[in-house]
């Protein structure tokens, strides 16, 4: 029917919701799924677990069975986490299993969130750290291939996340497709968006197409080449000489070293923001986004990044559990240099990790 004279032609909230639903149809999930979380007694998990049960990632009618994995020494604390999960009185919570056995934790996993990794200790050589984590993530990949669902989506958070994901993917394949194994760079993505919003004085929802390339490390490249701020290209919003210097200097350094800044201030690593970033990654992967998202995924050779590396790219997600690397972007000399530096670091790190595991 036609709109009556005098009524606004601006779409109502209801029509906008329907339009969005048509564009981004959420991935259809079974009524019950199993989500495995490793390092589940830690502070990131403590902030993350309630978010997994709010219905916005997996759907309101889906029961979530949680398999919580941690080392034997953390089982007491993990038991306390289990008690608190029960006390949430969540209608979406199914069974909660707390264990130090990978085979038990990964059994039937539809989603695996890998928070745990071996931390670097005082006096520890880098090669020793890589060897420890190669062993952990190689075995995790094999265990997932043995007992997890073949369609399992794996998100690696424990550092060095990109290389840990690459090792896991190698060992889970071909049972679990390599493209199903990702590493978290959404936290870096969110940090970049926040800095741009603070500088420009807008809400973060008006910052679009600001992305992270490369490794989740100090070589990552926070890129604003395609970014818009409230619909205006960022290079036009930040058009003064001072702003231009900030874009290629302080902004990049701030995002690259934000994790260290949090540790210096808190005496602990990021937890609340890391949990939110994991939520964002999974939500957009399974429900879609109308903006580009930063995801560290196995390279297919795009932008000259060697295949086999898990590298952060701008990705498009429709909400069916798959992603597509955004192609055809123009890369200027500055960006190419930054992107290659991170790829080179990842190539060296992966080679060193493999060498350390066979030494």
C-alpha positions as a Markdown table, in Angstrom:
| # | Residue | x | y | z |
|---|---|---|---|---|
| 1 | Unk | 0.0 | 0.0 | 0.0 |
| 2 | Unk | 1.1 | 3.6 | -0.6 |
| 3 | Unk | 2.2 | 5.7 | 2.3 |
| 4 | Unk | -0.5 | 8.1 | 3.4 |
| 5 | Unk | 0.1 | 11.8 | 2.7 |
| 6 | Unk | 1.8 | 13.5 | 5.6 |
| 7 | Unk | 3.5 | 10.3 | 6.9 |
| 8 | Unk | 7.3 | 10.2 | 6.9 |
| 9 | Unk | 8.8 | 8.1 | 4.1 |
| 10 | Unk | 11.8 | 7.2 | 6.4 |
| 11 | Unk | 11.9 | 3.4 | 6.9 |
| 12 | Unk | 10.6 | 2.3 | 10.3 |
| 13 | Unk | 12.7 | 0.3 | 12.7 |
| 14 | Unk | 10.6 | -2.8 | 11.7 |
| 15 | Unk | 11.3 | -2.4 | 8.0 |
| 16 | Unk | 15.0 | -1.8 | 8.7 |
| 17 | Unk | 15.2 | -5.0 | 10.7 |
| 18 | Unk | 13.4 | -6.9 | 7.9 |
| 19 | Unk | 15.8 | -5.5 | 5.3 |
| 20 | Unk | 18.8 | -6.5 | 7.4 |
| 21 | Unk | 17.4 | -9.9 | 7.9 |
| 22 | Unk | 17.1 | -10.3 | 4.2 |
| 23 | Unk | 20.7 | -9.2 | 3.6 |
| 24 | Unk | 22.3 | -11.2 | 6.4 |
| 25 | Unk | 20.6 | -14.5 | 7.0 |
| 26 | Unk | 22.2 | -16.1 | 10.1 |
| 27 | Unk | 23.9 | -19.4 | 9.8 |
| 28 | Unk | 21.3 | -22.1 | 10.6 |
| 29 | Unk | 22.6 | -24.1 | 13.6 |
| 30 | Unk | 21.3 | -27.3 | 15.2 |
| 31 | Unk | 19.2 | -26.9 | 18.4 |
| 32 | Unk | 22.2 | -28.0 | 20.5 |
| 33 | Unk | 25.9 | -27.3 | 19.8 |
| 34 | Unk | 29.2 | -28.0 | 21.6 |
| 35 | Unk | 31.6 | -25.1 | 22.2 |
| 36 | Unk | 35.1 | -26.0 | 23.5 |
| 37 | Unk | 37.1 | -23.3 | 25.4 |
| 38 | Unk | 40.7 | -24.0 | 26.3 |
| 39 | Unk | 42.5 | -22.0 | 29.0 |
| 40 | Unk | 39.0 | -21.9 | 30.4 |
| 41 | Unk | 40.0 | -21.0 | 34.0 |
| 42 | Unk | 41.7 | -17.8 | 32.9 |
| 43 | Unk | 40.5 | -14.2 | 33.0 |
| 44 | Unk | 39.6 | -14.0 | 29.3 |
| 45 | Unk | 37.3 | -17.0 | 29.6 |
| 46 | Unk | 35.7 | -15.5 | 32.7 |
| 47 | Unk | 34.6 | -12.5 | 30.7 |
| 48 | Unk | 33.8 | -14.5 | 27.6 |
| 49 | Unk | 31.7 | -17.4 | 28.8 |
| 50 | Unk | 28.5 | -15.4 | 29.7 |
| 51 | Unk | 28.6 | -13.8 | 26.3 |
| 52 | Unk | 28.5 | -17.2 | 24.6 |
| 53 | Unk | 25.2 | -17.9 | 26.3 |
| 54 | Unk | 23.2 | -14.7 | 25.5 |
| 55 | Unk | 21.7 | -16.0 | 22.3 |
| 56 | Unk | 23.2 | -13.4 | 20.0 |
| 57 | Unk | 26.0 | -15.5 | 18.5 |
| 58 | Unk | 24.5 | -18.9 | 18.1 |
| 59 | Unk | 20.7 | -18.1 | 18.2 |
| 60 | Unk | 18.1 | -17.8 | 20.9 |
| 61 | Unk | 16.8 | -21.3 | 20.6 |
| 62 | Unk | 20.2 | -23.1 | 20.6 |
| 63 | Unk | 21.4 | -24.9 | 23.7 |
| 64 | Unk | 25.1 | -24.5 | 24.3 |
| 65 | Unk | 27.1 | -27.4 | 25.8 |
| 66 | Unk | 30.4 | -26.1 | 27.2 |
| 67 | Unk | 33.5 | -28.2 | 27.2 |
| 68 | Unk | 36.1 | -26.4 | 29.4 |
| 69 | Unk | 39.7 | -27.4 | 29.1 |
| 70 | Unk | 42.7 | -26.3 | 31.3 |
| 71 | Unk | 45.8 | -27.8 | 32.8 |
| 72 | Unk | 45.5 | -30.2 | 35.8 |
| 73 | Unk | 46.7 | -27.5 | 38.2 |
| 74 | Unk | 43.8 | -25.2 | 37.2 |
| 75 | Unk | 41.0 | -27.8 | 37.7 |
| 76 | Unk | 40.1 | -26.4 | 41.1 |
| 77 | Unk | 39.5 | -22.9 | 39.7 |
| 78 | Unk | 37.8 | -24.5 | 36.6 |
| 79 | Unk | 35.4 | -26.2 | 39.0 |
| 80 | Unk | 34.6 | -22.8 | 40.4 |
| 81 | Unk | 33.9 | -21.5 | 36.9 |
| 82 | Unk | 31.5 | -24.4 | 36.4 |
| 83 | Unk | 29.7 | -23.5 | 39.5 |
| 84 | Unk | 29.3 | -19.9 | 38.5 |
| 85 | Unk | 28.0 | -21.0 | 35.0 |
| 86 | Unk | 25.3 | -23.0 | 36.7 |
| 87 | Unk | 24.5 | -20.0 | 38.9 |
| 88 | Unk | 23.8 | -17.9 | 35.8 |
| 89 | Unk | 20.5 | -19.6 | 35.5 |
| 90 | Unk | 20.8 | -19.4 | 31.7 |
| 91 | Unk | 18.1 | -21.0 | 29.7 |
| 92 | Unk | 20.6 | -21.6 | 26.9 |
| 93 | Unk | 23.2 | -23.5 | 29.0 |
| 94 | Unk | 23.3 | -27.2 | 28.4 |
| 95 | Unk | 25.9 | -29.4 | 30.0 |
| 96 | Unk | 29.1 | -28.1 | 31.4 |
| 97 | Unk | 32.2 | -30.3 | 31.3 |
| 98 | Unk | 35.4 | -29.3 | 33.0 |
| 99 | Unk | 38.5 | -31.4 | 32.2 |
| 100 | Unk | 42.3 | -31.5 | 31.6 |
| 101 | Unk | 41.9 | -34.2 | 28.8 |
| 102 | Unk | 41.9 | -32.9 | 25.2 |
| 103 | Unk | 40.1 | -35.9 | 23.8 |
| 104 | Unk | 37.2 | -35.3 | 26.2 |
| 105 | Unk | 37.2 | -31.5 | 25.7 |
| 106 | Unk | 37.2 | -31.6 | 21.9 |
| 107 | Unk | 34.7 | -34.5 | 21.5 |
| 108 | Unk | 31.9 | -33.3 | 19.2 |
| 109 | Unk | 33.2 | -29.7 | 19.2 |
| 110 | Unk | 31.3 | -27.5 | 16.7 |
| 111 | Unk | 33.3 | -24.4 | 17.8 |
| 112 | Unk | 36.7 | -24.4 | 19.5 |
| 113 | Unk | 38.1 | -21.2 | 21.1 |
| 114 | Unk | 41.7 | -21.7 | 21.9 |
| 115 | Unk | 42.6 | -19.3 | 24.7 |
| 116 | Unk | 45.3 | -21.4 | 26.2 |
| 117 | Unk | 49.0 | -21.3 | 25.1 |
| 118 | Unk | 52.3 | -21.8 | 26.8 |
| 119 | Unk | 53.4 | -18.4 | 28.2 |
| 120 | Unk | 57.0 | -17.1 | 27.8 |
| 121 | Unk | 58.8 | -17.3 | 31.2 |
| 122 | Unk | 61.7 | -15.4 | 32.5 |
| 123 | Unk | 65.0 | -16.5 | 30.9 |
| 124 | Unk | 63.2 | -18.6 | 28.3 |
| 125 | Unk | 64.6 | -18.6 | 24.8 |
| 126 | Unk | 62.2 | -17.8 | 21.9 |
| 127 | Unk | 63.0 | -21.1 | 20.2 |
| 128 | Unk | 61.9 | -23.0 | 23.4 |
| 129 | Unk | 58.7 | -21.0 | 23.5 |
| 130 | Unk | 57.9 | -21.9 | 19.9 |
| 131 | Unk | 58.7 | -25.5 | 20.5 |
| 132 | Unk | 56.4 | -25.7 | 23.5 |
| 133 | Unk | 53.5 | -24.1 | 21.6 |
| 134 | Unk | 54.1 | -26.2 | 18.4 |
| 135 | Unk | 53.7 | -29.3 | 20.5 |
| 136 | Unk | 50.5 | -28.0 | 22.2 |
| 137 | Unk | 48.8 | -26.9 | 19.0 |
| 138 | Unk | 50.0 | -29.8 | 16.9 |
| 139 | Unk | 48.4 | -32.2 | 19.3 |
| 140 | Unk | 45.3 | -30.0 | 19.6 |
| 141 | Unk | 44.9 | -30.1 | 15.8 |
| 142 | Unk | 45.2 | -33.9 | 15.8 |
| 143 | Unk | 42.8 | -34.3 | 18.7 |
| 144 | Unk | 40.2 | -32.0 | 16.9 |
| 145 | Unk | 40.6 | -34.1 | 13.8 |
| 146 | Unk | 40.0 | -37.3 | 15.8 |
| 147 | Unk | 37.0 | -36.3 | 17.9 |
| 148 | Unk | 35.8 | -32.9 | 16.8 |
| 149 | Unk | 33.1 | -32.2 | 14.2 |
| 150 | Unk | 34.6 | -32.0 | 10.7 |
| 151 | Unk | 32.8 | -28.6 | 10.3 |
| 152 | Unk | 34.3 | -27.2 | 13.5 |
| 153 | Unk | 35.2 | -23.5 | 13.5 |
| 154 | Unk | 38.5 | -22.9 | 15.4 |
| 155 | Unk | 39.5 | -19.6 | 16.7 |
| 156 | Unk | 43.1 | -19.3 | 18.1 |
| 157 | Unk | 43.7 | -16.6 | 20.6 |
| 158 | Unk | 46.7 | -17.9 | 22.6 |
| 159 | Unk | 50.0 | -16.3 | 21.4 |
| 160 | Unk | 51.8 | -16.4 | 19.1 |
| 161 | Unk | 48.2 | -16.8 | 17.7 |
| 162 | Unk | 48.9 | -16.7 | 14.0 |
| 163 | Unk | 51.6 | -19.3 | 14.0 |
| 164 | Unk | 49.8 | -21.4 | 16.6 |
| 165 | Unk | 46.8 | -21.4 | 14.2 |
| 166 | Unk | 49.0 | -22.4 | 11.3 |
| 167 | Unk | 50.4 | -25.3 | 13.2 |
| 168 | Unk | 46.9 | -26.4 | 14.4 |
| 169 | Unk | 45.5 | -26.2 | 10.8 |
| 170 | Unk | 48.3 | -28.3 | 9.4 |
| 171 | Unk | 47.6 | -31.0 | 12.0 |
| 172 | Unk | 43.8 | -30.9 | 11.8 |
| 173 | Unk | 43.7 | -31.1 | 8.0 |
| 174 | Unk | 42.3 | -32.6 | 5.9 |
| 175 | Unk | 39.5 | -33.7 | 8.4 |
| 176 | Unk | 39.0 | -30.0 | 9.3 |
| 177 | Unk | 39.4 | -27.7 | 6.4 |
| 178 | Unk | 42.3 | -25.2 | 6.8 |
| 179 | Unk | 40.0 | -22.3 | 6.2 |
| 180 | Unk | 38.0 | -23.2 | 9.3 |
| 181 | Unk | 41.0 | -22.4 | 11.4 |
| 182 | Unk | 41.5 | -18.7 | 12.2 |
| 183 | Unk | 43.4 | -16.5 | 14.6 |
| 184 | Unk | 42.1 | -13.4 | 16.5 |
| 185 | Unk | 43.0 | -10.0 | 15.2 |
| 186 | Unk | 39.6 | -8.5 | 15.9 |
| 187 | Unk | 41.0 | -7.0 | 19.1 |
| 188 | Unk | 43.5 | -5.0 | 17.0 |
| 189 | Unk | 40.7 | -4.1 | 14.6 |
| 190 | Unk | 38.6 | -2.8 | 17.5 |
| 191 | Unk | 41.5 | -0.8 | 18.9 |
| 192 | Unk | 42.0 | 0.8 | 15.5 |
| 193 | Unk | 38.3 | 1.8 | 15.2 |
| 194 | Unk | 38.3 | 3.2 | 18.8 |
| 195 | Unk | 41.4 | 5.4 | 18.1 |
| 196 | Unk | 39.9 | 6.8 | 14.9 |
| 197 | Unk | 36.6 | 7.5 | 16.7 |
| 198 | Unk | 38.3 | 9.2 | 19.6 |
| 199 | Unk | 40.4 | 11.4 | 17.2 |
| 200 | Unk | 37.5 | 12.4 | 15.0 |
| 201 | Unk | 34.9 | 12.8 | 17.8 |
| 202 | Unk | 32.4 | 10.3 | 16.4 |
| 203 | Unk | 30.8 | 7.1 | 17.7 |
| 204 | Unk | 32.7 | 4.0 | 16.6 |
| 205 | Unk | 29.7 | 2.8 | 14.6 |
| 206 | Unk | 30.5 | 5.6 | 12.1 |
| 207 | Unk | 34.1 | 4.2 | 11.5 |
| 208 | Unk | 34.1 | 1.7 | 8.6 |
| 209 | Unk | 36.6 | -0.2 | 6.6 |
| 210 | Unk | 39.5 | 0.3 | 9.0 |
| 211 | Unk | 41.4 | -3.0 | 9.0 |
| 212 | Unk | 44.4 | -4.9 | 10.3 |
| 213 | Unk | 46.9 | -6.7 | 8.0 |
| 214 | Unk | 49.4 | -9.3 | 9.1 |
| 215 | Unk | 50.5 | -10.7 | 12.4 |
| 216 | Unk | 49.0 | -10.2 | 15.8 |
| 217 | Unk | 52.3 | -8.5 | 16.9 |
| 218 | Unk | 54.1 | -5.2 | 16.7 |
| 219 | Unk | 54.5 | -5.7 | 13.0 |
| 220 | Unk | 50.8 | -5.6 | 12.3 |
| 221 | Unk | 49.6 | -2.9 | 9.9 |
| 222 | Unk | 46.6 | -0.9 | 10.9 |
| 223 | Unk | 45.3 | 0.4 | 7.6 |
| 224 | Unk | 43.0 | 3.4 | 6.9 |
| 225 | Unk | 43.4 | 3.5 | 3.2 |
| 226 | Unk | 39.8 | 2.6 | 2.5 |
| 227 | Unk | 38.3 | 3.9 | 5.8 |
| 228 | Unk | 35.4 | 6.3 | 6.0 |
| 229 | Unk | 34.4 | 8.4 | 9.0 |
| 230 | Unk | 30.6 | 9.1 | 9.0 |
| 231 | Unk | 30.7 | 8.5 | 5.3 |
| 232 | Unk | 33.6 | 10.7 | 4.5 |
| 233 | Unk | 37.0 | 9.2 | 3.5 |
| 234 | Unk | 39.4 | 9.2 | 6.5 |
| 235 | Unk | 42.1 | 10.9 | 4.4 |
| 236 | Unk | 39.7 | 13.9 | 4.0 |
| 237 | Unk | 38.7 | 13.9 | 7.6 |
| 238 | Unk | 42.3 | 13.9 | 8.8 |
| 239 | Unk | 43.6 | 16.3 | 6.2 |
| 240 | Unk | 46.0 | 18.5 | 8.2 |
| 241 | Unk | 49.7 | 17.9 | 8.2 |
| 242 | Unk | 49.5 | 17.1 | 11.9 |
| 243 | Unk | 46.7 | 14.5 | 11.2 |
| 244 | Unk | 48.6 | 13.0 | 8.4 |
| 245 | Unk | 51.6 | 12.5 | 10.6 |
| 246 | Unk | 49.4 | 11.0 | 13.3 |
| 247 | Unk | 47.9 | 8.5 | 10.8 |
| 248 | Unk | 51.3 | 7.1 | 9.7 |
| 249 | Unk | 53.0 | 7.5 | 13.1 |
| 250 | Unk | 51.3 | 7.6 | 16.4 |
| 251 | Unk | 48.1 | 5.8 | 15.3 |
| 252 | Unk | 49.9 | 2.8 | 14.0 |
| 253 | Unk | 52.3 | 2.6 | 17.0 |
| 254 | Unk | 49.4 | 3.0 | 19.5 |
| 255 | Unk | 47.5 | 0.0 | 17.9 |
| 256 | Unk | 50.6 | -2.1 | 17.6 |
| 257 | Unk | 51.6 | -1.6 | 21.2 |
| 258 | Unk | 48.2 | -1.4 | 22.9 |
| 259 | Unk | 48.5 | -4.8 | 24.5 |
| 260 | Unk | 51.8 | -3.8 | 26.2 |
| 261 | Unk | 50.2 | -0.5 | 27.3 |
| 262 | Unk | 47.4 | -2.5 | 29.0 |
| 263 | Unk | 49.8 | -4.8 | 30.7 |
| 264 | Unk | 51.8 | -1.8 | 32.0 |
| 265 | Unk | 48.7 | -0.1 | 33.4 |
| 266 | Unk | 46.9 | -3.2 | 34.7 |
| 267 | Unk | 49.8 | -5.5 | 35.4 |
| 268 | Unk | 47.6 | -8.0 | 33.6 |
| 269 | Unk | 47.0 | -8.6 | 29.9 |
| 270 | Unk | 43.8 | -7.6 | 28.1 |
| 271 | Unk | 40.8 | -9.6 | 29.2 |
| 272 | Unk | 37.5 | -7.7 | 28.9 |
| 273 | Unk | 38.4 | -6.2 | 25.5 |
| 274 | Unk | 39.8 | -9.6 | 24.3 |
| 275 | Unk | 36.6 | -11.3 | 25.3 |
| 276 | Unk | 34.6 | -8.7 | 23.4 |
| 277 | Unk | 36.8 | -9.2 | 20.3 |
| 278 | Unk | 36.2 | -13.0 | 20.4 |
| 279 | Unk | 32.5 | -12.3 | 20.7 |
| 280 | Unk | 32.6 | -9.9 | 17.7 |
| 281 | Unk | 34.6 | -12.4 | 15.6 |
| 282 | Unk | 32.2 | -15.2 | 16.2 |
| 283 | Unk | 29.1 | -13.1 | 16.0 |
| 284 | Unk | 30.0 | -11.7 | 12.6 |
| 285 | Unk | 31.2 | -15.0 | 11.2 |
| 286 | Unk | 28.0 | -16.7 | 12.1 |
| 287 | Unk | 25.5 | -13.8 | 11.6 |
| 288 | Unk | 27.1 | -11.5 | 9.0 |
| 289 | Unk | 28.3 | -7.9 | 8.9 |
| 290 | Unk | 27.8 | -5.0 | 6.5 |
| 291 | Unk | 31.4 | -3.8 | 7.2 |
| 292 | Unk | 34.7 | -5.4 | 6.5 |
| 293 | Unk | 36.1 | -7.3 | 9.5 |
| 294 | Unk | 39.8 | -8.2 | 10.2 |
| 295 | Unk | 40.4 | -11.9 | 10.5 |
| 296 | Unk | 43.7 | -13.8 | 10.5 |
| 297 | Unk | 43.0 | -16.6 | 8.1 |
| 298 | Unk | 45.1 | -19.0 | 6.0 |
| 299 | Unk | 46.5 | -17.1 | 3.0 |
| 300 | Unk | 45.4 | -18.1 | -0.5 |
| 301 | Unk | 48.2 | -16.0 | -2.0 |
| 302 | Unk | 46.2 | -12.8 | -2.0 |
| 303 | Unk | 48.3 | -9.6 | -2.0 |
| 304 | Unk | 51.5 | -11.6 | -2.3 |
| 305 | Unk | 51.2 | -13.2 | 1.1 |
| 306 | Unk | 52.6 | -16.8 | 0.9 |
| 307 | Unk | 50.2 | -19.6 | 1.2 |
| 308 | Unk | 50.4 | -21.5 | 4.5 |
| 309 | Unk | 50.7 | -18.4 | 6.6 |
| 310 | Unk | 47.8 | -17.4 | 8.8 |
| 311 | Unk | 47.6 | -13.6 | 8.1 |
| 312 | Unk | 45.1 | -10.9 | 8.9 |
| 313 | Unk | 43.2 | -9.7 | 6.0 |
| 314 | Unk | 40.1 | -7.5 | 5.5 |
| 315 | Unk | 37.3 | -10.1 | 5.1 |
| 316 | Unk | 33.6 | -10.0 | 4.1 |
| 317 | Unk | 31.3 | -12.2 | 6.0 |
| 318 | Unk | 27.7 | -13.1 | 5.1 |
| 319 | Unk | 26.8 | -15.0 | 8.2 |
| 320 | Unk | 26.9 | -18.6 | 6.9 |
| 321 | Unk | 30.1 | -19.4 | 8.7 |
| 322 | Unk | 32.3 | -18.6 | 5.8 |
| 323 | Unk | 34.4 | -15.6 | 4.9 |
| 324 | Unk | 36.0 | -14.1 | 1.8 |
| 325 | Unk | 39.2 | -12.1 | 1.6 |
| 326 | Unk | 38.4 | -8.7 | 0.2 |
| 327 | Unk | 40.1 | -8.5 | -3.2 |
| 328 | Unk | 41.2 | -5.8 | -5.6 |
| 329 | Unk | 42.3 | -3.2 | -3.1 |
| 330 | Unk | 44.9 | -0.7 | -4.2 |
| 331 | Unk | 48.0 | -1.0 | -2.2 |
| 332 | Unk | 50.4 | 2.0 | -2.1 |
| 333 | Unk | 54.1 | 1.7 | -1.5 |
| 334 | Unk | 53.9 | 2.5 | 2.2 |
| 335 | Unk | 51.2 | -0.1 | 2.8 |
| 336 | Unk | 53.0 | -2.7 | 0.7 |
| 337 | Unk | 56.1 | -2.3 | 2.8 |
| 338 | Unk | 54.2 | -2.6 | 6.1 |
| 339 | Unk | 52.3 | -5.7 | 4.8 |
| 340 | Unk | 55.4 | -7.4 | 3.6 |
| 341 | Unk | 57.2 | -6.8 | 6.9 |
| 342 | Unk | 54.5 | -8.6 | 8.8 |
| 343 | Unk | 54.4 | -11.4 | 6.2 |
| 344 | Unk | 58.1 | -11.8 | 6.5 |
| 345 | Unk | 57.9 | -12.0 | 10.3 |
| 346 | Unk | 55.2 | -14.7 | 10.1 |
| 347 | Unk | 57.2 | -16.7 | 7.5 |
| 348 | Unk | 60.3 | -16.7 | 9.8 |
| 349 | Unk | 58.2 | -17.5 | 12.9 |
| 350 | Unk | 56.5 | -20.4 | 11.2 |
| 351 | Unk | 59.8 | -21.8 | 9.9 |
| 352 | Unk | 61.4 | -21.4 | 13.3 |
| 353 | Unk | 58.5 | -23.1 | 15.0 |
| 354 | Unk | 58.6 | -26.1 | 12.6 |
| 355 | Unk | 62.4 | -26.3 | 13.1 |
| 356 | Unk | 62.1 | -26.0 | 16.9 |
| 357 | Unk | 59.6 | -28.9 | 16.9 |
| 358 | Unk | 62.0 | -31.2 | 15.0 |
| 359 | Unk | 65.1 | -30.2 | 16.9 |
